[in-house]
Amino acid sequence: MDFRYVVCDVFTDRPLTGNQLAVFTDARAIPEPLLVPLTREMAFSETVFVYPARAGGHARIRIFTPARELPFAGHPVLGAAFVLAAPLQLPSIVLETGVGGVPVALERDGPRIVFGRMTQPVAAVEPAAEAPAVLAALGVEASVLPVERYDLGPRHIFVAVASTETVARLTPDLGALARATECGVSCFAGAGRSWKTRMFAPAHGVSEDPATGSAAGPLACHLVRHGVVPPGEEIEIAQGAEIGRPSTLYARAEGTPERITRVEVGGRAVVVARGEFRLDV
């Protein structure tokens, strides 16, 4: 059995930085029991498998971490949009995910896609009851903003600290963090339009993620909801430098602090490899 894939680096325009993604561009012939083993073989935070659309989109995608399938994730959607829309010369693409169709608007320089912006689901939000255990696992005494959980398919807990230097110095107890919560945990700091974040998801088999698109939108929501950033202002998020994969994400939450109505997350991606698995199984 031959299964072809494309590797792209997402939330960057420089090869060998950003968040790595494998996209199996036609997964129809891949047996279901091989999806997780193939994801583990790639050893990236997430891998995408592409199928024909079912609900009016351009394609259906399934997203896997090394540990499980996710209904939605940001960098897999953006990376898959770059990979699939490039040969079709589409100005936008709709990818069907476990949370519904996700539209991605694409900007081009000639035939080359240079930027993509996805419209994300608006996340449900609630207090994080496991906040004390999460803070202890992070080695953080307190959060500058309320510790809250955002759910848009994947779930993320947000912890705000006083400075970007504090974010950079984090050395979490990953075992304790996995026991404390099954959510991803984003620790962040910044001001104005410039923010720095690190995201740890050991319960999903991801010790630290280089760039987390599914957390970028909720971070914008979190900042708007608590009056730190005005609605509609785009923020720039730096992530991944501590693990040698610097990434840049852009996010915007529209509406009011009381009611977010629209969330957009954008960034760049670059294809770095193509290959195939040849399996005798």
C-alpha positions in Angstrom: 0.0 0.0 0.0 1.3 3.4 -1.0 0.2 6.5 0.9 1.4 9.9 -0.2 1.9 12.8 2.1 3.1 16.4 2.1 5.0 18.1 5.0 4.5 21.8 5.6 5.7 24.1 8.3 2.8 26.2 9.6 2.6 29.7 11.1 5.9 30.6 9.5 7.2 31.5 6.1 10.7 30.1 6.8 11.3 26.4 6.2 12.3 24.3 9.3 10.5 26.7 11.7 6.9 26.9 12.8 4.7 23.9 13.5 5.3 20.8 11.4 2.3 19.1 9.8 1.9 16.0 7.6 -1.0 16.0 5.2 -2.0 12.6 3.7 -3.7 14.1 0.6 -5.9 11.1 -0.2 -6.6 8.9 2.8 -9.5 6.9 1.2 -7.3 3.7 0.9 -5.7 4.0 4.4 -7.2 1.4 6.8 -8.6 3.0 9.9 -6.3 1.0 12.2 -3.3 2.6 10.5 -4.3 6.3 11.2 -2.8 6.5 14.7 0.3 4.5 13.9 1.0 6.7 10.8 0.6 9.8 13.0 3.0 8.4 15.6 5.5 7.5 12.8 5.4 11.1 11.6 6.0 12.2 15.2 4.6 15.7 14.7 2.1 17.3 17.1 -0.6 16.7 14.5 -1.2 14.9 11.2 -4.1 15.4 8.7 -5.9 12.8 6.6 -7.9 14.1 3.7 -11.2 12.6 2.4 -13.9 13.7 -0.1 -16.2 16.3 1.2 -19.6 15.3 2.6 -21.3 18.6 3.5 -20.6 21.0 0.7 -17.0 21.9 1.5 -14.0 21.3 -0.7 -12.6 18.4 1.4 -13.1 16.6 4.7 -10.1 16.3 7.0 -9.5 14.2 10.1 -6.9 15.5 12.6 -4.8 13.2 14.8 -2.3 13.9 17.6 0.0 10.9 18.5 -2.5 10.0 21.1 -6.0 10.7 19.7 -8.2 12.2 17.1 -9.3 15.9 17.5 -12.5 17.4 16.2 -10.6 20.6 15.3 -7.2 22.2 15.5 -5.8 25.4 14.0 -2.4 24.6 12.4 -3.7 21.5 10.7 -6.6 23.4 9.1 -4.3 26.3 7.9 -1.6 23.9 6.7 -4.1 21.7 4.9 -5.6 24.8 3.3 -2.2 25.8 1.9 -1.6 22.2 0.6 -5.0 21.6 -1.0 -5.8 25.0 -2.4 -2.4 25.6 -4.0 -2.9 23.4 -7.2 -6.6 24.4 -7.4 -5.9 28.2 -7.5 -8.7 28.8 -5.1 -9.2 32.2 -3.4 -10.7 30.4 -0.4 -11.3 26.9 0.7 -13.8 25.3 3.1 -12.5 22.3 5.1 -15.0 20.0 6.8 -13.9 19.1 10.3 -15.4 17.5 13.4 -16.9 20.9 14.4 -18.3 21.7 10.9 -17.0 23.5 7.9 -14.1 25.9 8.5 -13.6 28.6 5.7 -10.0 29.8 5.0 -9.5 32.9 3.0 -6.2 32.9 1.0 -3.9 35.7 -0.1 -1.6 35.1 -3.1 1.4 36.6 -4.6 0.9 35.4 -8.2 0.3 31.7 -8.0 1.8 31.3 -4.5 -0.3 31.4 -1.4 1.3 33.8 1.1 -1.3 34.1 3.9 -4.4 32.3 5.1 -7.0 33.4 7.6 -9.5 30.9 9.0 -12.8 31.7 10.7 -12.9 29.6 13.8 -15.9 28.5 15.9 -16.6 30.8 18.9 -15.5 28.9 21.9 -17.6 28.2 24.9 -16.0 29.4 28.1 -16.2 28.4 31.8 -14.0 28.7 34.9 -11.3 26.0 35.2 -12.0 24.1 38.4 -8.6 22.5 38.1 -6.8 25.8 38.2 -4.9 25.2 41.5 -3.4 21.9 40.2 -2.6 23.5 36.8 -0.8 26.5 38.4 1.2 24.1 40.7 2.2 22.0 37.7 3.3 25.1 35.8 5.2 26.4 38.8 3.2 29.6 38.7 1.9 31.1 42.0 -1.1 33.0 40.5 -2.6 34.1 37.2 -2.9 37.8 36.3 -6.4 37.1 34.7 -9.0 34.5 35.6 -8.0 31.0 34.8 -10.7 29.8 32.3 -11.3 26.9 30.0 -12.3 27.5 26.3 -13.9 24.8 24.3 -14.1 24.9 20.5 -13.6 21.2 20.0 -10.2 21.0 21.6 -10.1 22.6 25.0 -7.6 25.0 26.3 -7.0 26.5 29.8 -5.4 30.0 29.8 -3.0 31.2 32.5 -1.7 34.8 32.3 1.6 35.7 33.9 3.3 39.1 34.5 6.0 39.1 31.8 7.2 37.4 28.6 10.4 36.5 30.5 8.3 34.5 32.9 6.7 32.6 30.0 10.1 31.8 28.5 11.4 30.5 31.9 8.6 28.0 32.4 9.7 24.5 33.2 6.4 22.7 33.9 6.0 19.3 35.5 4.5 17.6 32.5 3.5 14.5 34.5 1.6 16.6 37.0 0.1 18.7 34.3 -1.2 15.6 32.5 -2.8 14.4 35.8 -4.3 17.8 36.5 -6.1 18.2 33.2 -6.8 16.7 29.8 -6.9 20.2 28.3 -4.1 22.0 26.6 -2.6 24.7 28.9 -1.5 28.0 27.4 0.6 30.3 29.5 0.9 33.8 28.1 2.0 37.4 28.6 2.3 40.6 26.6 0.7 44.0 26.0 -1.1 45.8 23.3 -1.0 43.9 20.0 2.1 41.8 20.9 1.8 38.6 22.9 3.9 35.5 23.8 2.6 32.1 24.6 3.6 28.6 25.3 1.2 25.6 25.1 1.6 22.3 26.9 -0.7 19.3 26.2 1.0 16.2 27.7 -2.4 14.4 28.0 -2.6 14.6 24.1 1.0 13.3 23.7 2.3 16.8 23.0 4.8 18.0 25.6 5.0 21.5 24.0 3.4 22.7 20.8 5.3 25.1 18.5 2.2 26.9 17.4 -1.4 26.4 18.5 -4.0 27.9 16.1 -6.9 26.5 18.2 -5.6 28.4 21.2 -4.8 31.6 19.3 -8.5 32.4 18.7 -9.5 31.8 22.3 -6.6 33.9 23.5 -7.9 36.8 21.5 -11.4 36.2 23.0 -9.9 36.0 26.5 -8.1 39.3 26.1 -11.3 41.0 24.7 -13.5 39.5 27.4 -11.3 40.9 30.2 -10.9 44.3 28.6 -7.2 43.9 27.8 -7.6 44.3 24.0 -10.4 46.1 22.2 -12.8 44.0 20.1 -11.7 43.7 16.5 -8.0 44.5 17.1 -5.6 41.9 15.6 -3.0 40.6 18.0 0.3 39.0 17.0 1.4 35.9 19.0 4.9 34.5 19.2 5.2 30.9 20.2 7.7 28.0 19.8 11.1 29.7 20.3 11.9 27.7 23.4 11.8 24.4 21.4 13.6 25.8 18.4 10.4 26.2 16.2 9.6 29.9 16.3 6.1 30.7 15.0 3.9 33.7 14.4 0.1 33.7 14.7 -2.4 36.4 14.2 -5.8 36.4 15.9 -8.8 38.7 16.2 -12.1 38.5 18.2 -15.0 40.7 17.1 -18.1 41.6 19.0 -18.2 42.8 22.6 -16.6 41.7 25.9 -20.0 40.2 26.8 -20.6 38.5 23.5 -17.9 37.5 21.0 -19.5 37.1 17.5 -16.6 36.2 15.2 -13.0 34.8 15.6 -10.3 34.8 13.0 -6.8 33.3 13.1 -4.3 33.7 10.4 -0.7 33.0 9.4 1.6 31.6 6.8 2.8 28.2 5.8 5.5 26.7 3.6 5.7 23.2 2.0 9.0 21.5 2.8 8.7 17.9 1.8 6.7 15.3 -0.1 6.9 11.6 0.2 5.1 8.3 0.5 4.8 5.3 2.8 5.1 1.9 1.2 3.7 -0.6 3.6 3.4 -4.4 3.3 0.7 -4.9 6.0 
